[in-house]
C-alpha cells in the first residue's frame, strides 16, 4: 500500500460511525459493574462522559508537584474540589482513602477509584514496574466504585506486570468492580521505539488495555515520535506513512483500537486555560469517554480550579 493510500484509508476509517464502542449496555458489563459506572456518571452530572480527579501524585512524583500550589499538599483540597466541582470520582491510594476520603462529607457524595499500584519517580523508568500498594479487597472494604492499575507497556519487566495485572483483574471480576487500566508506554524499549507518548505506542497501549480486560483505560494524548519519525528498520516503521495525521486523528485511531473499552485522556503537566480547554475539545472530537485531569486542576488556586472545572465540564457536555 502506498503512503498516500494508507493515509487516505485510515482517515476514512477512523471517521466512520463506530460499531463497537464503550457503552454501559455492553453485555460484558455485569449489572453490578453497570451500577458502579452509572453512579460515577451521575456524580459527574455528565450523561455519557466521566471526569475524574486523580491524586496519586504524592507517590508517583513526590511533594515537588505541590510547590505550584502549596495548599494542594493537603488532600482535603482535592477532596473538596472534587466534591464541589461534582467530579465522577477521585483517585487515591489506600492511605489517603482511609485517612481522608472515609469522612462522611466526602464518602457520602464522592465516588472513590482506588489505585492499587504505584512507584516513586526516584527510580529510573528503564525497567519500570508499578508494584501493588493495595488490593481489591481493600477497595471493597472502603466502598470504592472502581479500582485502578498502572500497566507499563513495553517495559523489560512486562512479564511481571502482566501476571500482576492478571491477579488484579481476576479479583476485580469476582468483586464486580470496574477495572481502569493506566496504559502507559515506559522503559528503555519504549524510548527506543519513538518515545513514551508517541502515536504508535499510545495506540498500542490502548489496544493492550482492551485485550487484557480493562473496562476503561487511561492513555496520554499522542505526540510525534522523538526524532520526528520512526526507525525505518524498526517495528513501527509503517507509522512513518501516517506522520501527517493530526493529534485528533491519532487519538481517534487509539480510541478505535480500544474497542468497547472506555477511554480517558490524561491531562499531564499543567497547561494554560486556553490550551487545557483546547485539549478537552480535541479529545471530545476524537470520541473519548472522559477526562482524568489532576495537576491541571489542583495546581491552580481553589477558585481558579473550580472555574476551570466548570469550563471543562461544559466542553465535555458537547
N, C-alpha and C positions, 0 to 999 in steps of 0.2 A: 504494500500500500504506500503510495507516495505521501510526502509530507503534507501537501495541501489537502489531499483527500482525507487523511486521518483527522486533521484539524477540523475540516468541514463536517465530517461524520460525527465526531464527538460533540461538536457544538449542537448539531441537530438532535443527537441522542439525549443529552442532558437537559434539553429544553422541552422534551416530550412530557406529557402527563404521566406521572409515576404511578404504576400499578401497585407496587409494593412499597409502602412507607409506614412509618410509625403510627399506630392507632391503638387506643385503649380497647378497641373492639377486636383486635387481632386474637385468633384462637389460642395462641401460645401464652397469652397473658391470663393467668388464673384469676378467678373472681377476687381473691384476697389481694393479689398484686394490683388488680384494677382499682380496688378500693383505696389502697395506699397512693397510687398515682393520681387518682381523682382528688383525693384530699389535698395533695400538693398543688395541683392545678387550681383548685378552689381557693387555697390560701393565697395564691398569687393573683387571684382575681383576673386571670387571663384564660380565655376559653380553651385555647389549644396549644399554648406555649408556656414553658417554665422559665422562671427567673430565680436562680439560686445565688446565695451569698456564701462563698467559701471562706473559711478562716482556719485553714490548716498551715498557714504560713509560718507560725512560730516554730514548727518542726522543720518545714521544708526550706525556709530561708533564714530563720532566726530573727531576733529583735531589730535587725537593721531595717526591716520593712516598716517598722513603726515610727521611724525617725521623721517621715514626711508628715505625720500627724500623731503627735505623742499620745493623744487620747486613745488612739487605736490599740495601745498596748493592753488596755482593759477590755476583756471580751464582752463586757456589758455594753460597750459602744456598738459593736457589731450586732449583738442580740437586739438592742433597742432599735437600731436601724432596720434590721430585717423584719421586726415586728411592725413598726410604724410604716415602713415602706411596703408592707404586705408582699414579702418575697414568698416564693413557693416553698422555700426551706432554707435552712442554714447548714453548712457543712462543718463538722467539728470532729476532732479526735476524742477518744474516750475521756481524757482528763477534764477537758473543758466542758464536755457534755454532762459529766457527772457533777462538776462543781458549780456550773452556771446555768446551763440550759434547763436543768430539772426544776429550777424555781418556777412556781405556778404562773407567774406573769409572762413567762416565755413558753413553757411546755404546753400550756393550755391553748396557745394561739399560733405557735410557730412549729411546723414540721421539722424533724431532725433527719439529716442524712449523715449517718455515722461513717467516718472514714476509717478503714480497717488496716491500712498500711501506710508507711512513710519512711523518709530518710532525711538526714541533715544534708546541707549543701557543703559541709566541711570536707566530705569525702568526694573525690573526683567522680565524674559520670562515666569514665571509661568502661567500667564494669558494673553499670548501675543495676541495683536491685532494691526495691522498696519492700522492706520486711514487715511482717504483721505486727500491729500495735493494738489490735482489738479483735473481737470475734463477732460472729453473727448472734451468738448467744447474748453478748453484751448489748447488741442492738435491740434484741427482743426485750431484755430486762428493762432497758431505758424507755422503750416505747417508740423507737425510731421508725420512720416510714420508708427508709431505704438504706442501703449500705453502699459504700464506695471503695473501689480498689484501683490502685495505680499499676498499670502494665507498661513496662519499659520495652517498647517494640524494638527488636534488633539488638538488644544488649547481649554481650557474650554470656550472660547468666540467664538467658531466655528460658532454658530448660527448667531451672529452679522456679522462675517466675510463672511459667505455665502450670507447674504442679501446685504451686501455692494458690494460684487462681482457681484451679480445679477444686481444691478443698473449700474455698470461699463460695464458689458458685454452687456446689452441691448443698452446702449448709443454707445458703440463701434460698435455694429452690425448695428445700424442705420446710423452711420457715415461711415461705411465700412472701419474701421481701424483695422488692425490685433491686437489681444489681446495676450500679452505674460504674462503668469502667473508664478511668482516666487513661486514654490510649496515647501515650507519648513516645515517639521515637527517641532513643537515647543510646549512648555508648559510642565507642570508637568506630564501629562499623557504620552507625547512622551518620556520623560526621563524614566518613569517607564516601558515603553514598550520595551526599549532597547537602547534609545538614539536618538537624533535628526537626525543623519546621518546613522542610522543602515539600513541594507539592506531591511528589511521588510517595514519600514516606507518610505524609498525613493521610493520603488516600488508603495506603496500605494499613495504617493504624486503625482507621475506621472499619476496614474490612475484617481485620483480626478481631476487633471487639465484637463485631456482628457474629462471626463464626465461632467465637469462644463463649458465647452465651450471655452477652450483655443485654439488658433491657434498654439501657440508654448508654451512650458513650460521650465522653468529653474529649474534644480534639482542639488543637490550635488552628487558627486561620492559616492556610498555606502561604508559603513565601517562595520566591525563586531559589534555585539551588545556589549554594555558597559562591561558586565560581562563575555563575551566570549560565552554566549548562552542566549536564550530567556527563560522566565519563563515557566516552564513545565506545569503550570496551566493557563497560560495567553492566550491571543487572538492570539498570533503569534507563538505558540509552534511548529507548523508544520515546521517553518523555521529552527528549530534545525536539521532537516533532510538535510538541504542544506548548512550547515556551511562550507563544503569543496569546495563550488563554489569559483572560483577566482573572483577578483573585476570586471574583464571584463565580466565574465559570469553573475554576479549580475546586472551589468549595462545593459546588454542585456535584462534581464528579465524586468527591468524597462522600457526600450525602447519599448519592445513588448507590455507592458501594456499601453503605451502612444498611441498606435494605429496610427491613421492618424494625430495625433498632433506632431508637430516638437519638438525635444528635444535638449536643450542646456545644457552643463555641466558647472558648476561654477568652478572657479579657487580656491577660498578660500584664505587662508593666503599665503604669498609669499613663493615660492619654489625655489630651485636651478634651474639653466638652465636645467640640466640633468633630474631632477625629473619632471619639468614642461613639457618638451617635451615627456617624457615617459607617463605622464598623458594624453596629447593630443593624442598620438598614441594609448593608450588603449581605449580612448573614440571613436576614429575613428573606431577601430576594433569592438567596441560594436554597431556601427551603428548610432551614434548620428548625428544630423543635424547641429551641430555647437558648438561653444565655446563662453563663456562670461567670460572674464578674466579682472579683474580690478587691484587689488593690485599687481598681478603678472606681470603687465606691468608697471604701473606708479609709483610703489615704487622703480623702477630702474632709474638710470640716463637716460637722454633722449636718447643718442646714444645707450646705452645698451637696453633700452626699444624698440627702433626701430629695433635693431638687432634681439632681441628675437621674436618680432612680425613677422618678415620675416621668421624666422625659424618655428614658429608656423604655418604660412600660408602654408609653404611648406609641412608640415605634414598633414594639413587639405586637401591639394590638392590630396592626395593619392587616 
